[in-house]
Amino acid sequence: MKHFMIKYEFRNGTTEAWHQEIGRFIKAIDSDPELKGRLSYRVLKNRDHGHYFHLASVADDAVQKTLQSRDFFKHYTEMTRKVAAGGEVTVTPIEMIDQTT
């Protein structure tokens, strides 16, 4: 399992429109038979600021490549850059140490 954290500050547009875009992206993942159940994607937001954190976990490299090949992924990536409005969008590979059951 590979894990990634995407971080940025929301700077452009409305949060309502952005949250709808996030929902469409997650629905697209869940509707894709090659990705469903092999990719976990969560979006979190700092309650007090416009900082967002996306946590993605993929079963293997093939799932990551499949996701990256999808038009909905390319659109979502571009939209993420737009809402960050020139700010930095950071993708960091992260390692799972432990978790609850």
ZILINNOR-V671765 format. One record per helix or strand of 3 or more residues. SS is the DSSP state (@ for helix, = for strand). FROM is the first residue (numbers start at 1). TO is the last residue. Records with the same first field share a line. If there is no record, write none. Layout:
SS = FROM-TO / FROM-TO
This chain:
= = 2-9 / 39-45 / 51-58 / 90-94
@ = 15-31 / 61-69 / 71-84
